[in-house]
Amino acid sequence: FQASNPGQFENDSDVLWQRGHVPETTVYHGRVGINTDAPDEALVVCGNAKVMGRVMHPSDSRAKQNIQEVDTNEQLRRITQMRLVEFDYKPEFASVMGIKNT
């Protein structure tokens, strides 16, 4: 795997991209930033992202089984025991994330 921009990597030891064990996959051991040079998570996209397929998330019903109705009275009782808070984002986080109304 090679960088698409000439000179992006100074030498071969800087290249962390590898072919995956599964066909048609690429692996990078580290953080990836798109439109940022300081990603603080595994993948940070600063801008819009277009997905031409499905995105699976742990809360997606397609990833669950044995979904059952619950006793609403019991659940409301549990909700009244929750700690509710209001907050403002820290300015440095809001500016990096493009959040205008903190």
FIFIZA-6148 format. One record per residue (C-alpha): residue in three letters; x, y, z. Coordinates in steps of 0.5 Angstrom, whole numbers, padded with zeros to 4 digits, always signed. Layout:
% FIFIZA-6148
ALAXYZ
...
END
This chain:
% FIFIZA-6148
PHE+0000+0000+0000
GLN+0003+0007-0002
ALA+0001+0014+0000
SER-0003+0017-0005
ASN+0001+0024-0004
PRO+0008+0023-0006
GLY+0013+0025+0000
GLN+0007+0024+0005
PHE+0011+0018+0008
GLU+0019+0020+0010
ASN+0021+0013+0009
ASP+0018+0006+0009
SER+0018+0005+0017
ASP+0013+0011+0017
VAL+0008+0007+0013
LEU+0003+0004+0018
TRP-0002+0002+0013
GLN-0002-0006+0011
ARG-0007-0011+0007
GLY-0012-0014+0012
HIS-0013-0021+0013
VAL-0019-0021+0010
PRO-0020-0020+0002
GLU-0020-0012+0000
THR-0019-0010+0007
THR-0013-0005+0009
VAL-0011-0004+0016
TYR-0008+0002+0020
HIS-0006+0001+0027
GLY-0007+0008+0030
ARG-0011+0014+0029
VAL-0014+0017+0022
GLY-0016+0024+0021
ILE-0020+0027+0015
ASN-0019+0034+0015
THR-0015+0034+0021
ASP-0008+0033+0023
ALA-0010+0032+0031
PRO-0015+0026+0031
ASP-0017+0024+0038
GLU-0021+0018+0037
ALA-0019+0012+0032
LEU-0023+0016+0026
VAL-0024+0023+0026
VAL-0028+0026+0020
CYS-0028+0034+0020
GLY-0033+0035+0015
ASN-0039+0031+0012
ALA-0039+0024+0011
LYS-0043+0020+0005
VAL-0044+0013+0006
MET-0047+0009+0000
GLY-0049+0003+0004
ARG-0051+0001+0011
VAL-0048+0003+0018
MET-0048-0002+0024
HIS-0048+0001+0031
PRO-0049-0003+0037
SER-0056+0000+0038
ASP-0058-0002+0031
SER-0064-0007+0032
ARG-0061-0011+0026
ALA-0056-0013+0031
LYS-0060-0015+0037
GLN-0065-0021+0039
ASN-0070-0023+0044
ILE-0073-0016+0044
GLN-0078-0016+0049
GLU-0083-0010+0052
VAL-0082-0008+0059
ASP-0086-0006+0065
THR-0087+0001+0063
ASN-0089+0003+0071
GLU-0082+0000+0073
GLN-0078+0003+0068
LEU-0081+0010+0070
ARG-0080+0009+0077
ARG-0072+0007+0075
ILE-0072+0014+0070
THR-0074+0018+0076
GLN-0068+0015+0080
MET-0063+0018+0074
ARG-0059+0024+0075
LEU-0061+0029+0070
VAL-0056+0035+0069
GLU-0055+0041+0064
PHE-0048+0043+0061
ASP-0044+0047+0057
TYR-0038+0044+0052
LYS-0031+0046+0054
PRO-0029+0052+0049
GLU-0023+0048+0046
PHE-0028+0042+0045
ALA-0033+0046+0042
SER-0028+0049+0037
VAL-0025+0043+0035
MET-0032+0039+0033
GLY-0035+0045+0030
ILE-0040+0046+0035
LYS-0043+0053+0035
ASN-0048+0053+0041
THR-0045+0050+0047
END
